[in-house]
Amino acid sequence: MSTGDEAAVGEVLIVTGMSGAGRTTAANALEDLGWYVVDNLPPQMLRPLMDLTGLAVGALPKIAAVVDVRGRDLFAQLPEITRALRDGRHLRVLFLDAADDVLVRRFESVRRPHPLQGDGTILEGIRRERARLAPIRESADLIVDTSRDNVHQLATRIIEAFSEEGAARHTVTVMSFGFKYGLPPDVDLVADMRFLPNPFWIPELKALTGEDEAVRDYVLAQEGAREFIDAYAVALRPVLEGYQRENKRQSVVAIGCTGGKHRSVVTARELAERLGQVPGVAVRVKHRDLGRE
């Protein structure tokens, strides 16, 4: 593989660690961040995977491969393969760990045997696995102890560790719509702008939309319009911050008026501008019914 091809591979992360320590949760969090995740990959397939992604010309800039003792005897070669692959590549190893007693409780709660338990106890399987993983743990770039984490807390830690600086942790879609066409089925929050006078009844505004400056000026000049938008933006800020803490990646705030053409469109645009100032939040605007007659 040439130097240019190696650069095209981008970043590769090996996710490994103790069974029951949260590999699946970590993999799901990475996938939510846009990583291409391959689960239960034999270590011998790491090099072909990296070669394949080099041919993708940057289409897969971040790859996470979950490698663990499910690979059985093949897993023993992981330290040697990892050392060889590090040469000239941006490769890191994430090792997930937890205390033995915590791992025992987790296996007991799901009523599944440990993969190395055999005819012995869960604890015996954990001790065998810990001995096998010792060399990998020693060379890991990041060790995360999940003993005190639930799935949401672990996902938050992974997102914080692997999010790009300044990257959005939550995307909110502000959607205008018309009540006469029905409520959008996939919304989280709904606001009703029918408390404002309808520009539809103003002859010179009827044929225009909320994207026209004349309609915008009319709507925002009405009593309570700006006050509502400012107050609603303030009220939504802790909601969006809470969504980030709970790792809710997307939400939809729907703004309705009668036909979805005037008041809701103006409000959606104004609200989106304010919500765009919330740290960690990306904002999209969608006008569902703007093109309807």
C-alpha positions as a printed Julia matrix, in Angstrom:
293×3 Matrix{Float64}:
   0.0     0.0    0.0
   1.46    3.33  -1.01
   1.87    6.35   1.22
  -0.95    8.13  -0.61
  -3.26    5.18  -0.03
  -2.38    5.11   3.64
  -3.35    8.74   3.99
  -6.71    7.97   2.36
  -7.54    5.37   4.99
  -8.02    8.01   7.66
  -8.44    7.03  11.28
  -8.84    3.45  12.44
  -9.96    2.55  15.96
  -9.8    -0.92  17.45
 -12.47   -1.36  20.11
 -11.71   -4.18  22.48
 -11.81   -5.03  26.16
 -13.6    -7.16  28.68
 -16.83   -8.89  27.77
 -19.66   -7.06  29.51
 -17.69   -3.8   29.77
 -19.76   -2.02  27.12
 -18.3    -2.74  23.69
 -21.72   -2.72  22.03
 -22.66    0.59  23.64
 -19.36    2.11  22.56
 -19.78    0.81  19.01
 -23.3     2.27  18.78
 -22.08    5.65  20.03
 -19.26    5.67  17.47
 -21.72    4.78  14.72
 -23.89    7.72  15.77
 -20.82    9.92  15.33
 -20.44    8.76  11.75
 -17.83    6.04  12.19
 -18.04    2.95  10.01
 -18.26    0.14  12.58
 -17.4    -3.5   11.97
 -18.34   -5.87  14.8
 -16.61   -9.11  15.83
 -13.82   -8.73  13.3
 -11.03  -11.35  13.41
  -7.69   -9.54  13.92
  -6.35  -11.07  10.71
  -9.02   -9.11   8.77
  -7.79   -5.72  10.0
  -5.18   -5.29   7.28
  -7.54   -6.3    4.41
 -10.15   -3.93   5.86
  -7.68   -1.06   5.87
  -6.55   -1.91   2.33
 -10.17   -1.99   1.17
 -10.98    1.38   2.7
  -7.92    2.85   1.02
  -9.55    1.97  -2.3
 -12.68    3.85  -1.23
 -10.83    7.17  -1.77
 -11.81    8.73   1.54
 -15.41    7.45   1.55
 -14.74    5.78   4.9
 -12.56    8.28   6.78
 -13.2     6.74  10.21
 -13.38    3.03  10.87
 -13.99    1.29  14.19
 -13.39   -2.45  14.39
 -14.72   -4.35  17.41
 -12.27   -7.14  18.16
 -12.66   -9.42  21.17
 -12.34  -12.94  22.54
 -15.26  -14.14  20.42
 -12.5   -14.56  17.82
 -11.17  -17.36  20.06
  -7.65  -18.52  19.09
  -7.4   -15.86  16.37
  -7.63  -13.18  19.05
  -4.21  -14.07  20.44
  -2.56  -12.45  17.41
  -4.15   -9.03  18.0
  -1.15   -7.41  19.81
   1.28   -8.43  17.06
  -1.08   -7.35  14.27
  -1.79   -4.04  15.98
   1.92   -3.23  16.3
   2.43   -3.95  12.6
  -0.53   -1.84  11.52
   0.46    1.2   13.59
   3.41    1.87  11.29
   2.48    4.85   9.15
  -1.2     4.82  10.07
  -3.45    6.72  12.44
  -4.53    3.71  14.49
  -5.71    3.76  18.09
  -6.89    1.11  20.54
  -9.81    1.69  22.89
  -9.92   -0.76  25.79
 -13.12   -1.06  27.84
 -12.76   -2.48  31.33
 -14.77   -2.95  34.51
 -14.29   -4.51  37.93
 -14.77   -8.27  38.18
 -17.75   -8.05  40.54
 -19.47   -5.58  38.21
 -18.94   -7.86  35.23
 -20.33  -10.81  37.16
 -23.51   -8.85  38.01
 -23.92   -7.78  34.39
 -23.68  -11.33  33.1
 -26.07  -12.54  35.78
 -28.58   -9.82  34.93
 -28.76  -10.88  31.26
 -28.53  -14.59  32.14
 -25.85  -15.31  29.58
 -22.62  -17.25  30.07
 -19.24  -15.63  29.74
 -17.63  -16.58  26.39
 -14.64  -18.17  28.2
 -16.64  -19.68  31.05
 -16.82  -23.22  29.69
 -17.9   -25.58  32.45
 -16.7   -23.18  35.15
 -18.17  -20.08  36.75
 -18.66  -16.62  35.31
 -15.83  -15.31  37.47
 -13.47  -17.99  36.18
 -14.29  -16.97  32.62
 -13.64  -13.32  33.47
 -10.25  -14.16  34.96
  -9.25  -16.17  31.88
 -10.25  -13.29  29.64
  -8.41  -10.73  31.76
  -5.21  -12.79  31.48
  -5.54  -12.99  27.7
  -6.22   -9.28  27.37
  -3.38   -8.08  29.62
  -0.89   -7.4   26.76
  -3.54   -5.51  24.77
  -4.59   -3.45  27.76
  -0.99   -2.42  28.38
  -0.61   -1.04  24.85
  -4.06    0.59  24.59
  -4.25    4.3   23.74
  -7.37    4.84  25.85
  -8.67    2.74  28.74
 -12.24    3.4   29.88
 -13.4     1.86  33.15
 -17.17    1.46  32.91
 -17.73    0.04  36.39
 -19.89    2.99  37.5
 -21.47    3.8   34.13
 -24.89    2.92  32.81
 -25.32    2.69  29.03
 -26.21    6.39  28.69
 -23.22    7.53  30.75
 -20.84    5.32  28.78
 -22.23    6.59  25.46
 -21.66   10.15  26.68
 -18.04    9.39  27.56
 -17.41    7.84  24.14
 -19.01   10.76  22.34
 -16.97   13.24  24.35
 -13.76   11.31  23.65
 -14.25   10.86  19.9
 -16.33   13.83  18.75
 -14.48   16.31  16.6
 -13.92   19.63  18.3
 -16.89   21.87  17.62
 -18.96   19.04  16.12
 -22.68   19.09  16.84
 -23.92   16.54  19.35
 -27.58   17.16  18.55
 -29.46   18.16  15.41
 -32.8    19.91  15.75
 -35.11   20.34  12.78
 -37.42   23.33  13.06
 -40.4    22.49  10.85
 -43.2    24.8    9.79
 -46.53   23.16   8.93
 -50.24   23.86   8.43
 -52.72   22.49  10.94
 -55.3    22.01   8.2
 -53.0    19.37   6.69
 -52.54   17.53   9.98
 -49.82   17.33  12.59
 -46.43   15.99  11.45
 -46.15   12.41  12.74
 -42.54   12.53  13.92
 -42.36   15.7   16.04
 -41.1    16.07  19.59
 -42.52   19.52  20.38
 -45.3    21.6   18.79
 -46.01   25.34  18.93
 -49.18   26.98  17.6
 -48.85   30.42  15.97
 -52.55   30.87  15.3
 -52.69   33.4   18.13
 -51.26   35.94  15.68
 -53.29   37.69  12.94
 -53.19   35.75   9.67
 -51.45   37.52   6.73
 -53.67   35.45   4.45
 -56.41   38.04   4.97
 -54.18   40.93   3.88
 -54.66   41.21   0.09
 -51.1    42.29  -0.68
 -49.64   39.49   1.5
 -51.95   36.61   0.62
 -49.93   35.38  -2.36
 -46.6    35.77  -0.56
 -45.0    33.44   2.0
 -43.13   33.73   5.25
 -39.9    33.79   3.26
 -40.83   37.19   1.82
 -39.64   40.22   3.74
 -43.05   41.9    3.71
 -44.68   38.92   5.43
 -41.82   38.63   7.9
 -42.12   42.29   8.86
 -45.9    41.99   9.25
 -45.76   38.87  11.46
 -42.97   40.13  13.7
 -44.74   43.46  14.16
 -47.75   41.77  15.76
 -48.18   41.99  19.5
 -46.59   39.02  21.24
 -44.76   37.65  18.2
 -41.17   38.53  19.09
 -41.86   37.96  22.78
 -43.08   34.42  22.07
 -40.14   33.55  19.82
 -37.59   34.88  22.31
 -39.25   33.1   25.25
 -39.65   29.82  23.35
 -35.98   29.85  22.35
 -35.02   30.37  25.99
 -37.34   27.53  27.06
 -35.91   25.16  24.46
 -32.29   25.76  25.42
 -32.29   23.47  28.51
 -34.27   20.91  26.51
 -31.61   20.75  23.8
 -28.86   20.67  26.41
 -30.66   17.79  28.12
 -31.03   15.94  24.84
 -27.25   16.14  24.47
 -26.7    14.74  27.96
 -29.07   11.87  27.22
 -27.45   11.26  23.81
 -30.63   11.97  21.88
 -29.11   12.8   18.53
 -32.08   14.35  16.73
 -35.32   16.16  17.49
 -38.06   17.98  15.59
 -39.69   21.21  16.79
 -42.84   21.85  14.77
 -44.27   25.36  14.34
 -47.82   25.41  13.05
 -50.3    27.92  11.65
 -53.44   27.42   9.6
 -51.92   26.72   6.2
 -48.2    26.49   6.94
 -47.43   29.35   4.6
 -47.03   32.6    6.56
 -46.82   32.77  10.37
 -45.25   29.36  10.94
 -42.61   29.93   8.26
 -41.54   33.27   9.75
 -41.45   31.83  13.25
 -39.51   28.73  12.19
 -36.82   30.85  10.57
 -36.54   33.2   13.53
 -36.5    30.37  16.06
 -33.87   28.44  14.12
 -31.59   31.47  14.16
 -31.8    31.66  17.95
 -31.4    27.9   18.51
 -28.29   27.93  16.37
 -26.57   29.75  19.23
 -26.95   26.76  21.59
 -23.54   25.02  21.95
 -23.36   21.56  20.43
 -26.55   21.99  18.41
 -26.94   21.99  14.62
 -30.18   23.45  13.27
 -32.09   22.59  10.12
 -35.19   24.36   8.81
 -37.93   22.56   6.9
 -41.19   24.02   5.56
 -43.46   21.01   5.13
 -46.49   22.69   3.56
 -45.02   25.75   1.9
 -45.64   24.51  -1.62
 -49.27   23.5   -1.1
 -52.14   25.47  -2.54
